């Protein structure tokens, strides 16, 4: 006989972080020169959210802690291979592919934010890096900013595809779990 019990996996601070990051990145990506103040404030919010996630990765609940889902690239690739073969193991928290995606997204967002701050300082003479950044590297900084913003968008699409595929394979709505925080523990 099979019974389904619920377990709280994604705590409220992590879920708020996740959905605020979705909104802030969307706003930042869709606004630029003509709406620069909005773009900049969305970037500041992303930076603050990244700082929160770094801290929460050490002090959050078990499922939020980096130490509980950090794994080798080999384990992530093995998991992806099993997922494609439709025989992947189900995880309550982050699976190995999700773990890799989290670290890729955090890194890409960090580079996007830092290069954005540098561009803002070089181009506008504003922001916290304005006194440190001259205009001589503005083109390189802007290219870096755009490259990583686009790479982040690519990662977002891969993430959404992975969540949808994983939801289908394991017959659970992972996006819904990121709204209410609960996942099923399946006992056989």
PyMOL CGO cylinders between C-alpha atoms (Angstrom):
from pymol import cmd
from pymol.cgo import CYLINDER

trace = [
    CYLINDER, 0.00, 0.00, 0.00, 1.24, 3.47, -0.87, 0.3, 1, 1, 1, 1, 1, 1,
    CYLINDER, 1.24, 3.47, -0.87, 0.66, 6.57, 1.26, 0.3, 1, 1, 1, 1, 1, 1,
    CYLINDER, 0.66, 6.57, 1.26, 1.73, 10.09, 0.52, 0.3, 1, 1, 1, 1, 1, 1,
    CYLINDER, 1.73, 10.09, 0.52, 2.94, 12.31, 3.33, 0.3, 1, 1, 1, 1, 1, 1,
    CYLINDER, 2.94, 12.31, 3.33, 3.98, 15.94, 2.91, 0.3, 1, 1, 1, 1, 1, 1,
    CYLINDER, 3.98, 15.94, 2.91, 7.25, 17.42, 4.07, 0.3, 1, 1, 1, 1, 1, 1,
    CYLINDER, 7.25, 17.42, 4.07, 8.19, 21.08, 4.21, 0.3, 1, 1, 1, 1, 1, 1,
    CYLINDER, 8.19, 21.08, 4.21, 11.15, 21.43, 1.85, 0.3, 1, 1, 1, 1, 1, 1,
    CYLINDER, 11.15, 21.43, 1.85, 11.31, 25.04, 0.67, 0.3, 1, 1, 1, 1, 1, 1,
    CYLINDER, 11.31, 25.04, 0.67, 11.03, 27.46, 3.58, 0.3, 1, 1, 1, 1, 1, 1,
    CYLINDER, 11.03, 27.46, 3.58, 9.37, 30.86, 3.22, 0.3, 1, 1, 1, 1, 1, 1,
    CYLINDER, 9.37, 30.86, 3.22, 12.59, 32.92, 2.96, 0.3, 1, 1, 1, 1, 1, 1,
    CYLINDER, 12.59, 32.92, 2.96, 13.87, 30.68, 0.12, 0.3, 1, 1, 1, 1, 1, 1,
    CYLINDER, 13.87, 30.68, 0.12, 10.55, 30.84, -1.74, 0.3, 1, 1, 1, 1, 1, 1,
    CYLINDER, 10.55, 30.84, -1.74, 10.40, 34.63, -1.41, 0.3, 1, 1, 1, 1, 1, 1,
    CYLINDER, 10.40, 34.63, -1.41, 14.00, 34.82, -2.64, 0.3, 1, 1, 1, 1, 1, 1,
    CYLINDER, 14.00, 34.82, -2.64, 13.19, 32.62, -5.63, 0.3, 1, 1, 1, 1, 1, 1,
    CYLINDER, 13.19, 32.62, -5.63, 10.12, 34.54, -6.81, 0.3, 1, 1, 1, 1, 1, 1,
    CYLINDER, 10.12, 34.54, -6.81, 11.62, 37.98, -6.12, 0.3, 1, 1, 1, 1, 1, 1,
    CYLINDER, 11.62, 37.98, -6.12, 14.64, 36.90, -8.19, 0.3, 1, 1, 1, 1, 1, 1,
    CYLINDER, 14.64, 36.90, -8.19, 12.32, 35.87, -11.03, 0.3, 1, 1, 1, 1, 1, 1,
    CYLINDER, 12.32, 35.87, -11.03, 10.63, 39.28, -10.97, 0.3, 1, 1, 1, 1, 1, 1,
    CYLINDER, 10.63, 39.28, -10.97, 13.82, 41.30, -10.51, 0.3, 1, 1, 1, 1, 1, 1,
    CYLINDER, 13.82, 41.30, -10.51, 15.68, 39.51, -13.31, 0.3, 1, 1, 1, 1, 1, 1,
    CYLINDER, 15.68, 39.51, -13.31, 12.69, 39.86, -15.65, 0.3, 1, 1, 1, 1, 1, 1,
    CYLINDER, 12.69, 39.86, -15.65, 12.44, 43.58, -14.94, 0.3, 1, 1, 1, 1, 1, 1,
    CYLINDER, 12.44, 43.58, -14.94, 16.20, 44.09, -15.31, 0.3, 1, 1, 1, 1, 1, 1,
    CYLINDER, 16.20, 44.09, -15.31, 16.34, 42.11, -18.53, 0.3, 1, 1, 1, 1, 1, 1,
    CYLINDER, 16.34, 42.11, -18.53, 13.40, 43.95, -20.11, 0.3, 1, 1, 1, 1, 1, 1,
    CYLINDER, 13.40, 43.95, -20.11, 14.59, 47.45, -19.18, 0.3, 1, 1, 1, 1, 1, 1,
    CYLINDER, 14.59, 47.45, -19.18, 17.77, 49.14, -20.28, 0.3, 1, 1, 1, 1, 1, 1,
    CYLINDER, 17.77, 49.14, -20.28, 18.77, 52.59, -21.50, 0.3, 1, 1, 1, 1, 1, 1,
    CYLINDER, 18.77, 52.59, -21.50, 15.30, 54.08, -21.85, 0.3, 1, 1, 1, 1, 1, 1,
    CYLINDER, 15.30, 54.08, -21.85, 14.35, 52.87, -18.37, 0.3, 1, 1, 1, 1, 1, 1,
    CYLINDER, 14.35, 52.87, -18.37, 17.79, 52.94, -16.78, 0.3, 1, 1, 1, 1, 1, 1,
    CYLINDER, 17.79, 52.94, -16.78, 16.69, 53.83, -13.22, 0.3, 1, 1, 1, 1, 1, 1,
    CYLINDER, 16.69, 53.83, -13.22, 14.33, 50.84, -13.14, 0.3, 1, 1, 1, 1, 1, 1,
    CYLINDER, 14.33, 50.84, -13.14, 17.05, 48.61, -14.64, 0.3, 1, 1, 1, 1, 1, 1,
    CYLINDER, 17.05, 48.61, -14.64, 19.55, 49.77, -12.03, 0.3, 1, 1, 1, 1, 1, 1,
    CYLINDER, 19.55, 49.77, -12.03, 17.18, 49.27, -9.08, 0.3, 1, 1, 1, 1, 1, 1,
    CYLINDER, 17.18, 49.27, -9.08, 16.25, 45.80, -10.34, 0.3, 1, 1, 1, 1, 1, 1,
    CYLINDER, 16.25, 45.80, -10.34, 19.99, 45.05, -10.52, 0.3, 1, 1, 1, 1, 1, 1,
    CYLINDER, 19.99, 45.05, -10.52, 20.50, 46.29, -6.96, 0.3, 1, 1, 1, 1, 1, 1,
    CYLINDER, 20.50, 46.29, -6.96, 17.66, 44.04, -5.83, 0.3, 1, 1, 1, 1, 1, 1,
    CYLINDER, 17.66, 44.04, -5.83, 19.28, 41.07, -7.59, 0.3, 1, 1, 1, 1, 1, 1,
    CYLINDER, 19.28, 41.07, -7.59, 22.56, 41.89, -5.84, 0.3, 1, 1, 1, 1, 1, 1,
    CYLINDER, 22.56, 41.89, -5.84, 20.82, 42.02, -2.45, 0.3, 1, 1, 1, 1, 1, 1,
    CYLINDER, 20.82, 42.02, -2.45, 19.03, 38.75, -3.19, 0.3, 1, 1, 1, 1, 1, 1,
    CYLINDER, 19.03, 38.75, -3.19, 22.32, 37.08, -4.12, 0.3, 1, 1, 1, 1, 1, 1,
    CYLINDER, 22.32, 37.08, -4.12, 23.84, 38.25, -0.85, 0.3, 1, 1, 1, 1, 1, 1,
    CYLINDER, 23.84, 38.25, -0.85, 20.83, 36.84, 1.02, 0.3, 1, 1, 1, 1, 1, 1,
    CYLINDER, 20.83, 36.84, 1.02, 21.11, 33.50, -0.83, 0.3, 1, 1, 1, 1, 1, 1,
    CYLINDER, 21.11, 33.50, -0.83, 24.81, 33.25, -0.02, 0.3, 1, 1, 1, 1, 1, 1,
    CYLINDER, 24.81, 33.25, -0.02, 24.04, 33.70, 3.68, 0.3, 1, 1, 1, 1, 1, 1,
    CYLINDER, 24.04, 33.70, 3.68, 20.98, 31.43, 3.52, 0.3, 1, 1, 1, 1, 1, 1,
    CYLINDER, 20.98, 31.43, 3.52, 23.12, 28.75, 1.90, 0.3, 1, 1, 1, 1, 1, 1,
    CYLINDER, 23.12, 28.75, 1.90, 24.91, 28.43, 5.23, 0.3, 1, 1, 1, 1, 1, 1,
    CYLINDER, 24.91, 28.43, 5.23, 22.19, 29.18, 7.81, 0.3, 1, 1, 1, 1, 1, 1,
    CYLINDER, 22.19, 29.18, 7.81, 18.92, 28.22, 6.09, 0.3, 1, 1, 1, 1, 1, 1,
    CYLINDER, 18.92, 28.22, 6.09, 17.02, 24.99, 6.55, 0.3, 1, 1, 1, 1, 1, 1,
    CYLINDER, 17.02, 24.99, 6.55, 18.61, 21.68, 5.54, 0.3, 1, 1, 1, 1, 1, 1,
    CYLINDER, 18.61, 21.68, 5.54, 17.32, 21.83, 1.97, 0.3, 1, 1, 1, 1, 1, 1,
    CYLINDER, 17.32, 21.83, 1.97, 18.62, 25.38, 1.46, 0.3, 1, 1, 1, 1, 1, 1,
    CYLINDER, 18.62, 25.38, 1.46, 22.15, 24.72, 2.73, 0.3, 1, 1, 1, 1, 1, 1,
    CYLINDER, 22.15, 24.72, 2.73, 24.84, 24.39, 0.09, 0.3, 1, 1, 1, 1, 1, 1,
    CYLINDER, 24.84, 24.39, 0.09, 26.49, 21.60, 2.08, 0.3, 1, 1, 1, 1, 1, 1,
    CYLINDER, 26.49, 21.60, 2.08, 23.39, 19.42, 1.63, 0.3, 1, 1, 1, 1, 1, 1,
    CYLINDER, 23.39, 19.42, 1.63, 23.23, 19.58, -2.15, 0.3, 1, 1, 1, 1, 1, 1,
    CYLINDER, 23.23, 19.58, -2.15, 26.73, 20.38, -3.36, 0.3, 1, 1, 1, 1, 1, 1,
    CYLINDER, 26.73, 20.38, -3.36, 27.90, 17.52, -5.58, 0.3, 1, 1, 1, 1, 1, 1,
    CYLINDER, 27.90, 17.52, -5.58, 30.49, 16.78, -8.22, 0.3, 1, 1, 1, 1, 1, 1,
    CYLINDER, 30.49, 16.78, -8.22, 29.95, 17.60, -11.90, 0.3, 1, 1, 1, 1, 1, 1,
    CYLINDER, 29.95, 17.60, -11.90, 30.25, 13.86, -12.59, 0.3, 1, 1, 1, 1, 1, 1,
    CYLINDER, 30.25, 13.86, -12.59, 27.26, 13.16, -10.32, 0.3, 1, 1, 1, 1, 1, 1,
    CYLINDER, 27.26, 13.16, -10.32, 25.26, 15.90, -12.08, 0.3, 1, 1, 1, 1, 1, 1,
    CYLINDER, 25.26, 15.90, -12.08, 26.08, 14.44, -15.52, 0.3, 1, 1, 1, 1, 1, 1,
    CYLINDER, 26.08, 14.44, -15.52, 25.19, 10.92, -14.37, 0.3, 1, 1, 1, 1, 1, 1,
    CYLINDER, 25.19, 10.92, -14.37, 21.88, 12.22, -13.06, 0.3, 1, 1, 1, 1, 1, 1,
    CYLINDER, 21.88, 12.22, -13.06, 21.16, 13.98, -16.39, 0.3, 1, 1, 1, 1, 1, 1,
    CYLINDER, 21.16, 13.98, -16.39, 21.97, 10.78, -18.28, 0.3, 1, 1, 1, 1, 1, 1,
    CYLINDER, 21.97, 10.78, -18.28, 19.57, 8.84, -16.04, 0.3, 1, 1, 1, 1, 1, 1,
    CYLINDER, 19.57, 8.84, -16.04, 16.93, 11.55, -16.42, 0.3, 1, 1, 1, 1, 1, 1,
    CYLINDER, 16.93, 11.55, -16.42, 17.12, 11.38, -20.21, 0.3, 1, 1, 1, 1, 1, 1,
    CYLINDER, 17.12, 11.38, -20.21, 16.81, 7.58, -19.96, 0.3, 1, 1, 1, 1, 1, 1,
    CYLINDER, 16.81, 7.58, -19.96, 13.70, 8.16, -17.77, 0.3, 1, 1, 1, 1, 1, 1,
    CYLINDER, 13.70, 8.16, -17.77, 15.23, 6.31, -14.82, 0.3, 1, 1, 1, 1, 1, 1,
    CYLINDER, 15.23, 6.31, -14.82, 16.43, 9.15, -12.60, 0.3, 1, 1, 1, 1, 1, 1,
    CYLINDER, 16.43, 9.15, -12.60, 16.21, 8.93, -8.84, 0.3, 1, 1, 1, 1, 1, 1,
    CYLINDER, 16.21, 8.93, -8.84, 13.69, 11.26, -7.19, 0.3, 1, 1, 1, 1, 1, 1,
    CYLINDER, 13.69, 11.26, -7.19, 15.07, 13.70, -4.63, 0.3, 1, 1, 1, 1, 1, 1,
    CYLINDER, 15.07, 13.70, -4.63, 13.15, 15.52, -1.93, 0.3, 1, 1, 1, 1, 1, 1,
    CYLINDER, 13.15, 15.52, -1.93, 15.46, 18.53, -2.14, 0.3, 1, 1, 1, 1, 1, 1,
    CYLINDER, 15.46, 18.53, -2.14, 17.71, 19.57, -5.02, 0.3, 1, 1, 1, 1, 1, 1,
    CYLINDER, 17.71, 19.57, -5.02, 18.71, 16.82, -7.41, 0.3, 1, 1, 1, 1, 1, 1,
    CYLINDER, 18.71, 16.82, -7.41, 22.29, 16.82, -8.76, 0.3, 1, 1, 1, 1, 1, 1,
    CYLINDER, 22.29, 16.82, -8.76, 21.30, 18.62, -11.98, 0.3, 1, 1, 1, 1, 1, 1,
    CYLINDER, 21.30, 18.62, -11.98, 19.37, 21.20, -9.95, 0.3, 1, 1, 1, 1, 1, 1,
    CYLINDER, 19.37, 21.20, -9.95, 22.40, 21.65, -7.74, 0.3, 1, 1, 1, 1, 1, 1,
    CYLINDER, 22.40, 21.65, -7.74, 24.61, 22.41, -10.72, 0.3, 1, 1, 1, 1, 1, 1,
    CYLINDER, 24.61, 22.41, -10.72, 21.98, 24.80, -12.08, 0.3, 1, 1, 1, 1, 1, 1,
    CYLINDER, 21.98, 24.80, -12.08, 21.80, 26.71, -8.81, 0.3, 1, 1, 1, 1, 1, 1,
    CYLINDER, 21.80, 26.71, -8.81, 25.54, 27.28, -8.75, 0.3, 1, 1, 1, 1, 1, 1,
    CYLINDER, 25.54, 27.28, -8.75, 25.63, 28.22, -12.45, 0.3, 1, 1, 1, 1, 1, 1,
    CYLINDER, 25.63, 28.22, -12.45, 22.76, 30.67, -12.00, 0.3, 1, 1, 1, 1, 1, 1,
    CYLINDER, 22.76, 30.67, -12.00, 24.26, 32.24, -8.89, 0.3, 1, 1, 1, 1, 1, 1,
    CYLINDER, 24.26, 32.24, -8.89, 27.64, 32.64, -10.61, 0.3, 1, 1, 1, 1, 1, 1,
    CYLINDER, 27.64, 32.64, -10.61, 26.15, 34.04, -13.81, 0.3, 1, 1, 1, 1, 1, 1,
    CYLINDER, 26.15, 34.04, -13.81, 23.92, 36.45, -11.89, 0.3, 1, 1, 1, 1, 1, 1,
    CYLINDER, 23.92, 36.45, -11.89, 26.87, 37.58, -9.76, 0.3, 1, 1, 1, 1, 1, 1,
    CYLINDER, 26.87, 37.58, -9.76, 28.96, 38.37, -12.85, 0.3, 1, 1, 1, 1, 1, 1,
    CYLINDER, 28.96, 38.37, -12.85, 25.96, 40.11, -14.43, 0.3, 1, 1, 1, 1, 1, 1,
    CYLINDER, 25.96, 40.11, -14.43, 25.43, 42.29, -11.35, 0.3, 1, 1, 1, 1, 1, 1,
    CYLINDER, 25.43, 42.29, -11.35, 29.12, 43.11, -10.87, 0.3, 1, 1, 1, 1, 1, 1,
    CYLINDER, 29.12, 43.11, -10.87, 29.65, 43.95, -14.53, 0.3, 1, 1, 1, 1, 1, 1,
    CYLINDER, 29.65, 43.95, -14.53, 26.42, 45.99, -14.46, 0.3, 1, 1, 1, 1, 1, 1,
    CYLINDER, 26.42, 45.99, -14.46, 27.69, 47.99, -11.50, 0.3, 1, 1, 1, 1, 1, 1,
    CYLINDER, 27.69, 47.99, -11.50, 30.96, 48.54, -13.35, 0.3, 1, 1, 1, 1, 1, 1,
    CYLINDER, 30.96, 48.54, -13.35, 29.16, 49.67, -16.53, 0.3, 1, 1, 1, 1, 1, 1,
    CYLINDER, 29.16, 49.67, -16.53, 26.99, 52.01, -14.48, 0.3, 1, 1, 1, 1, 1, 1,
    CYLINDER, 26.99, 52.01, -14.48, 30.10, 53.50, -12.89, 0.3, 1, 1, 1, 1, 1, 1,
    CYLINDER, 30.10, 53.50, -12.89, 31.98, 53.82, -16.20, 0.3, 1, 1, 1, 1, 1, 1,
    CYLINDER, 31.98, 53.82, -16.20, 29.07, 55.07, -18.32, 0.3, 1, 1, 1, 1, 1, 1,
    CYLINDER, 29.07, 55.07, -18.32, 27.07, 57.15, -15.87, 0.3, 1, 1, 1, 1, 1, 1,
    CYLINDER, 27.07, 57.15, -15.87, 29.66, 57.98, -13.22, 0.3, 1, 1, 1, 1, 1, 1,
    CYLINDER, 29.66, 57.98, -13.22, 27.15, 56.62, -10.71, 0.3, 1, 1, 1, 1, 1, 1,
    CYLINDER, 27.15, 56.62, -10.71, 26.78, 53.70, -8.34, 0.3, 1, 1, 1, 1, 1, 1,
    CYLINDER, 26.78, 53.70, -8.34, 29.12, 52.20, -5.77, 0.3, 1, 1, 1, 1, 1, 1,
    CYLINDER, 29.12, 52.20, -5.77, 31.91, 51.51, -8.29, 0.3, 1, 1, 1, 1, 1, 1,
    CYLINDER, 31.91, 51.51, -8.29, 31.88, 54.95, -9.95, 0.3, 1, 1, 1, 1, 1, 1,
    CYLINDER, 31.88, 54.95, -9.95, 35.01, 56.16, -8.17, 0.3, 1, 1, 1, 1, 1, 1,
    CYLINDER, 35.01, 56.16, -8.17, 36.89, 52.96, -9.03, 0.3, 1, 1, 1, 1, 1, 1,
    CYLINDER, 36.89, 52.96, -9.03, 35.96, 52.48, -12.68, 0.3, 1, 1, 1, 1, 1, 1,
    CYLINDER, 35.96, 52.48, -12.68, 37.15, 54.62, -15.53, 0.3, 1, 1, 1, 1, 1, 1,
    CYLINDER, 37.15, 54.62, -15.53, 35.49, 54.81, -18.93, 0.3, 1, 1, 1, 1, 1, 1,
    CYLINDER, 35.49, 54.81, -18.93, 38.41, 53.14, -20.75, 0.3, 1, 1, 1, 1, 1, 1,
    CYLINDER, 38.41, 53.14, -20.75, 36.97, 49.63, -20.25, 0.3, 1, 1, 1, 1, 1, 1,
    CYLINDER, 36.97, 49.63, -20.25, 33.33, 50.58, -20.73, 0.3, 1, 1, 1, 1, 1, 1,
    CYLINDER, 33.33, 50.58, -20.73, 32.86, 48.61, -23.98, 0.3, 1, 1, 1, 1, 1, 1,
    CYLINDER, 32.86, 48.61, -23.98, 34.41, 45.45, -22.53, 0.3, 1, 1, 1, 1, 1, 1,
    CYLINDER, 34.41, 45.45, -22.53, 32.34, 45.79, -19.36, 0.3, 1, 1, 1, 1, 1, 1,
    CYLINDER, 32.34, 45.79, -19.36, 29.16, 46.32, -21.32, 0.3, 1, 1, 1, 1, 1, 1,
    CYLINDER, 29.16, 46.32, -21.32, 29.85, 43.29, -23.52, 0.3, 1, 1, 1, 1, 1, 1,
    CYLINDER, 29.85, 43.29, -23.52, 30.53, 41.20, -20.41, 0.3, 1, 1, 1, 1, 1, 1,
    CYLINDER, 30.53, 41.20, -20.41, 27.32, 42.44, -18.81, 0.3, 1, 1, 1, 1, 1, 1,
    CYLINDER, 27.32, 42.44, -18.81, 25.23, 41.61, -21.87, 0.3, 1, 1, 1, 1, 1, 1,
    CYLINDER, 25.23, 41.61, -21.87, 26.93, 38.24, -22.38, 0.3, 1, 1, 1, 1, 1, 1,
    CYLINDER, 26.93, 38.24, -22.38, 26.22, 37.11, -18.82, 0.3, 1, 1, 1, 1, 1, 1,
    CYLINDER, 26.22, 37.11, -18.82, 22.69, 38.55, -18.81, 0.3, 1, 1, 1, 1, 1, 1,
    CYLINDER, 22.69, 38.55, -18.81, 21.96, 36.52, -21.95, 0.3, 1, 1, 1, 1, 1, 1,
    CYLINDER, 21.96, 36.52, -21.95, 23.71, 33.46, -20.50, 0.3, 1, 1, 1, 1, 1, 1,
    CYLINDER, 23.71, 33.46, -20.50, 21.56, 33.80, -17.38, 0.3, 1, 1, 1, 1, 1, 1,
    CYLINDER, 21.56, 33.80, -17.38, 18.43, 33.95, -19.55, 0.3, 1, 1, 1, 1, 1, 1,
    CYLINDER, 18.43, 33.95, -19.55, 19.59, 30.79, -21.33, 0.3, 1, 1, 1, 1, 1, 1,
    CYLINDER, 19.59, 30.79, -21.33, 20.12, 29.10, -17.95, 0.3, 1, 1, 1, 1, 1, 1,
    CYLINDER, 20.12, 29.10, -17.95, 16.62, 30.17, -16.87, 0.3, 1, 1, 1, 1, 1, 1,
    CYLINDER, 16.62, 30.17, -16.87, 15.13, 28.46, -19.93, 0.3, 1, 1, 1, 1, 1, 1,
    CYLINDER, 15.13, 28.46, -19.93, 17.17, 25.32, -19.25, 0.3, 1, 1, 1, 1, 1, 1,
    CYLINDER, 17.17, 25.32, -19.25, 16.06, 25.46, -15.59, 0.3, 1, 1, 1, 1, 1, 1,
    CYLINDER, 16.06, 25.46, -15.59, 12.37, 25.77, -16.52, 0.3, 1, 1, 1, 1, 1, 1,
    CYLINDER, 12.37, 25.77, -16.52, 12.69, 22.93, -19.04, 0.3, 1, 1, 1, 1, 1, 1,
    CYLINDER, 12.69, 22.93, -19.04, 14.39, 20.77, -16.42, 0.3, 1, 1, 1, 1, 1, 1,
    CYLINDER, 14.39, 20.77, -16.42, 11.73, 21.52, -13.82, 0.3, 1, 1, 1, 1, 1, 1,
    CYLINDER, 11.73, 21.52, -13.82, 8.97, 20.68, -16.31, 0.3, 1, 1, 1, 1, 1, 1,
    CYLINDER, 8.97, 20.68, -16.31, 10.67, 17.46, -17.41, 0.3, 1, 1, 1, 1, 1, 1,
    CYLINDER, 10.67, 17.46, -17.41, 11.44, 16.41, -13.84, 0.3, 1, 1, 1, 1, 1, 1,
    CYLINDER, 11.44, 16.41, -13.84, 7.84, 17.20, -12.83, 0.3, 1, 1, 1, 1, 1, 1,
    CYLINDER, 7.84, 17.20, -12.83, 6.58, 14.98, -15.65, 0.3, 1, 1, 1, 1, 1, 1,
    CYLINDER, 6.58, 14.98, -15.65, 8.98, 12.10, -14.92, 0.3, 1, 1, 1, 1, 1, 1,
    CYLINDER, 8.98, 12.10, -14.92, 8.25, 11.99, -11.19, 0.3, 1, 1, 1, 1, 1, 1,
    CYLINDER, 8.25, 11.99, -11.19, 4.58, 13.05, -11.46, 0.3, 1, 1, 1, 1, 1, 1,
    CYLINDER, 4.58, 13.05, -11.46, 4.87, 16.02, -9.14, 0.3, 1, 1, 1, 1, 1, 1,
    CYLINDER, 4.87, 16.02, -9.14, 4.47, 19.74, -9.70, 0.3, 1, 1, 1, 1, 1, 1,
    CYLINDER, 4.47, 19.74, -9.70, 7.85, 21.20, -8.70, 0.3, 1, 1, 1, 1, 1, 1,
    CYLINDER, 7.85, 21.20, -8.70, 6.84, 24.78, -9.53, 0.3, 1, 1, 1, 1, 1, 1,
    CYLINDER, 6.84, 24.78, -9.53, 3.83, 24.44, -7.21, 0.3, 1, 1, 1, 1, 1, 1,
    CYLINDER, 3.83, 24.44, -7.21, 6.15, 23.13, -4.48, 0.3, 1, 1, 1, 1, 1, 1,
    CYLINDER, 6.15, 23.13, -4.48, 8.16, 26.35, -4.84, 0.3, 1, 1, 1, 1, 1, 1,
    CYLINDER, 8.16, 26.35, -4.84, 4.93, 28.25, -4.10, 0.3, 1, 1, 1, 1, 1, 1,
    CYLINDER, 4.93, 28.25, -4.10, 3.67, 26.39, -1.02, 0.3, 1, 1, 1, 1, 1, 1,
    CYLINDER, 3.67, 26.39, -1.02, 6.95, 24.75, 0.05, 0.3, 1, 1, 1, 1, 1, 1,
    CYLINDER, 6.95, 24.75, 0.05, 5.79, 21.14, 0.39, 0.3, 1, 1, 1, 1, 1, 1,
    CYLINDER, 5.79, 21.14, 0.39, 6.70, 17.97, -1.46, 0.3, 1, 1, 1, 1, 1, 1,
    CYLINDER, 6.70, 17.97, -1.46, 5.36, 14.45, -1.10, 0.3, 1, 1, 1, 1, 1, 1,
    CYLINDER, 5.36, 14.45, -1.10, 7.32, 11.70, 0.56, 0.3, 1, 1, 1, 1, 1, 1,
    CYLINDER, 7.32, 11.70, 0.56, 6.24, 8.54, -1.21, 0.3, 1, 1, 1, 1, 1, 1,
    CYLINDER, 6.24, 8.54, -1.21, 6.19, 5.46, 1.03, 0.3, 1, 1, 1, 1, 1, 1,
    CYLINDER, 6.19, 5.46, 1.03, 5.71, 2.07, -0.58, 0.3, 1, 1, 1, 1, 1, 1,
]
cmd.load_cgo(trace, "trace")
